[in-house]
Amino acid sequence: MSPVLTAEIRPLPVAPRPFEAELLGGWIGRLAARYRMTVLEFAERHSLDLGIDDGGGWLTMPALSNQSVDVLATVARISREQIMAIKVPSPSRSERARFCYCARCVFLNPLDVAAPIWRWEWLNETLSACLVHDEEFTTLPSGRVLACGNLTHLMQLVSRNERYLRCGAHSSRASVVR
């Protein structure tokens, strides 16, 4: 990636702010979804080095390089410190087989009901229940989650999974997310 001068970067007209409980990859997934791009397309357009090769690991991306933080700060019009404060997952020693989420939390973000988020604690493999609702997590196969291009695509996958779980056995039109 060639170096990009911050003066050459134009801020986005609308840039959703990160939420405190949000994962870095989830926030970047929301930014990309806002402009109807995949995370990989968003990264290429803004010369971001997200530390992912094929675009599939955007949800679990590692901490950003200083240059990428500078670019994102300019593009999103927020401080470097705010970006550095967004949680990133701890490095995993093995490939993740499944991703989990809280069925009650995933669609209702109490800070902004119009903006679903992917919470950082959902990547904590030691947790089995939601810290807010004390309900067991729902899981999705890793391959399906990693195939999603941005947060909107991931929310569509979760929505199909929830419809299947609620009425899948009784509905012939339900899509299976297994």
N, C-alpha and C positions, 0 to 999 in steps of 0.2 A: 504494500500500500504506500502510495506517495504521500509525503507530508502535506498537510493542508493548513494554510494560514487561517487563523480564526477570523481575520478581517474579510476573507473570501466567503465565509459561511453565512448564509441568510437564515434568520430565525423562521421557524414554522409559524404560519398564521394562527394556528391553534395547537397548543401542546398540553395535553393532560398532565397534571401534577402527580408525582408519585405519592402513594399513601404510606403511612407508617408501617402497616403490616404487610406491605407488598414486597414481592420478590423482584430483583433487578430485571430479570428476564421477562417477568410479567408486565412490568411497566414499559419496557421497550416493545413488548408484544402489543400493548395498548397503543403506543405511539404509531407503530407500523399499521395496525388495524384502522386507526383514525384516518390514515391516508390510503387505505385499501391496498396495502402492500404486504408482502411477506416480510418477516424480520430480516431475512437475507437481502431482499431488495432494498429495504430501508437502510441497512448497513452499507450496502454498495453505493446507494445514492448519496449518503453523507460521509463516505470514506471512514466508516467505523470499523475498528478491529475488535470484534466481539469474542474472539477466541473459539469460534465454531467454524468448522470447515464446510459442512453440507447444509447448514441452516436448521438441522433437526434438533440441535441441542440448545436452542435459544432460551428455553425455560430454565435450564440448569447452567447457564453460562457463568463462567468465573468472573472475578473482579475485572474491571476494565483497565486498559492502559491509560496513562496520563493523557495522551493525545486524544483518545476516544472520550474521556471524561470532559476535556476541554471542548471538543466538538459538540457533544451532547448538551453541555451547559449553554453554549451559544445557541444551538438549534432550539432547545426547549426553554430558553430564557430563565434558567434557574442557576443557582450557585454550584460550584464544584463540590462544596461541602454537602449540599443536599443530595447530590448524586452519590458521593462517597458513603453517605449514611444509609443508602438503600441496601438491604440485606442481600447477600449472595449465598448460595448453598455451600456447605463445607465439601471439600473434595471427597468423592466417593471412590472406594478401592475397587468396586465391582460395578458392572452394568446393572442398572435398575430394571427390574422386571415389570414393576407396576408403579403407577402414580396414584396418590390418594388425594381426596378432597372431602370437605364437609358439605353434604347435600344442602344443608340450610344456609351456610355461609356463602357458597359459591355464587349465588345469584343475587344476594341481598347484601350489598356493601353499605353499612350504616352511615358511612361518611358521604356517599354519593350513590343513590340507588340506580342511577343511570350508567354507572361505571363498575362493572364486575371486576374483581381483582383475583389474582392467584396469590394466596397467602404464603409467606415464607415457611411457616411451620408445617405446611403440607409436604414439604420435602424432607422433613425430619423423620428418618426411618425408624426411630425409636418410639415415636408416638403412634398410637392406634386409635385415638379418639380426639375429637375437636376440643380445644381448650375453652372455647366459648360455650358450646352446647353440651359438652360431655356425651356426645353421641359417636358411635363407631364411624370411622371413615368409610367412604365408598371408594372403590379402586377402579382404575382403568389400565389396560395393557400399555406398556411403555411404547411399543411400536406405533400404536394409534395416536398417542399424545405427541410423540416426536414427529409424526407426519403432518401435524397442524402447522400452518404457516405463520399464524399470529394468534393473539388472544381471542379474537372473534371466532376464528375457526375452532379453537379449543373449547370455547363456550358452546358452540354448536354441537360438538362431540359430547360434551357433558350433558347437554339438553337431551340429545337422542338417547343417551345412556339412562338418564332419569326417567324418560318416557317409557323406555323398555322395562326398567325395574318396577315402575308403578303399574303398568298395564300390558306389559309385553306378552305374558302368557295368555292374555285374554284378547289381544289385538293381532290380527293377521298382518297389519301394515307396520308393525313396530320393527325398527331396525336394530339388529343385534350389534353390540359393541364388545365383542369378546375376542 
